[in-house]
Amino acid sequence: MRMVTLTVIVAMAAAVHAAGQVAPSAPAPRPVGTMSELMVHLIRPSSDAVFYIRSRTPTTEAEWGTLQAQTLLLAESGHLLLLPSRARGRARWLADATLMLEAGRKAFAAATAKDVAALEALNDELYQSCVQCHQHFRPGYGKRPPG
C-alpha cells in the first residue's frame, strides 16, 4: 500500500513539475494571401454554397461532402479573419468576423446533418454578417458612383 501511495505522490509531483514548464512557443501565424484573395477565393465561393442551397441542393453523398467542405471552409475562414495581422486589435473587426465565424459554424453543423431547411434559415444571418463587415470596412460599400 505504501508503494502505491509513494507511486501516486511521485506521479503527481512529476505532473505538477511538467505543468509548470513552459512549452516552446509556436511561430506567430502569418497570412499568405491578401484580404481580397481570401474573400474572392475562399469566403465568397463557400458562402455561395449556403446562399444558393435552394437551387443547388445536394442529392448525392459526394455533393453533401462537397457542401460540408465548403461550409467548414467558411467557418474556418472566420478564424483567418481573426488573425492579429488582419484584425490589428480593432474591436469592430473582431466582432464582425465573429459573426461570420458563428454563421459558418451553424452552416457546417447543418450541412453535416444534411438539414437543408436549417441552411436556408441561415441565409439572412450569413448575409448580414457580410453586409455589416463590408459597411464598416469597405469604403463606398453600397453606394453607387455618381453619374
N, C-alpha and C positions, 0 to 999 in steps of 0.2 A: 504494500500500500504506500509505504514511504517512497518507493521508487517511482510509482505512478505520480504521486504528488510532486516529487522533485522534477520529473519529466515535464509535467504541466507548467510548473513555475519557470523552468528553463525555456520552454517553448513560448510562454507569454513574454518573458524578458526579451527574447530574440525578436518577437513580433513588435514590441514597443520600440526596440532599438532600430529595427528596419523602418518602421513608420516615421521615425524621427529623421531619417536620412533623406536628403533632397535628391530626387532623381534629376539627371541632366535635362535641361530644358530643350524642348523641340524648337527647331528654327521657326521663326515667325512666317506665317503663310504669306506668299506674295502673289498677287494676281498675275495671270498670264495674258488674258485678253483685256480689251478696253471695256468700258461700261456699254458702249454701243454694240460691240461684238457679243457681249453677254446677252443683251436684250434681243438682238436680231437672230442669233444662232441658237440660243437656249430658251430664254424665257418666252418670247413670242410664240415660237412653234409649240412649245409644251402647253402654254395656256390656251392656244387654239384647240388643242385636243379636248379641253373642258368646254370652251365656248361653243364648239360645234358638235357636241356629243349627240344632240338630237339627230343631226343629219349624217353623222359618221359613227353611229352606234356599232360597237364591236359585235361580231356574230360568231367568231371562231376563237378558240383558245389562243391562237397566235395573235389575233387582233387585241384580245384582252391583255395579253402580255405586253404588247406594244403600248397600250394605253397606261398600264401600270408603270412602265418605264418612263413614259412622258410625265406622268403626274409625280413620280418620285423625283425626276429631274427638276420639275417645277418647285417642289418643296425644298430640295437641297439647294436650288439657286437662291432661295431666300437666305440661306446661310452665307452664300458667297457675297450677297449684298451687305451682310452684317460684318464683313471683314473690316478691321480698323482702317486699312488703307483706303477703303471705299467710304466708310461711314464717317471717318475723321471726327468721331465723337459728337456728331450732330444728333441731338435727341430726336428731332423731327424725322431725319433719315432713318434712324433706328426704328422708330415707331411705324413708319410707312413700310419698311422692309419686313417687319414682323407681321404686318397684316397679310402680305403676300405669302410669307412662310406658313402662317396658320391656314390660309385658304389652300395652299399646296398640300399641307398635311391632311386636311379633310378630303381633298380630292384623291390623294393616294389611298386613303382608307376606303373611300367609296369605290375606287377602281378595283382595289383588291377584293372588295365584297361584291363586285360586279353589279353595283347599285346605280343604274342609270338615273333614276329619279333623284338620288342624292347629288349626283354630278350636275344635273340640271339645276337643282336648287342652289348650288354653289356659284353659278354663273354670276349673279349680281355681286356676291361677296368678293369674288376674284376680280371682277371688273372694277369695283370701287377701290380695291387696293391699288390697281394700276393707275386709275384716274387720279386718286389722291396724291400718289407719289409724283406723277407727272405734273400735276398742278403746282406742287411745291418745288420741283427741281428741273423742269424743262421750261426754260424761258419761252414765252409765247405760246405755250401749250393751249389748244382750244381756241386760239384767236386767229381769225382769218387775216391774211395780209391785206393791207389797204389796196384798193384798186379795183 
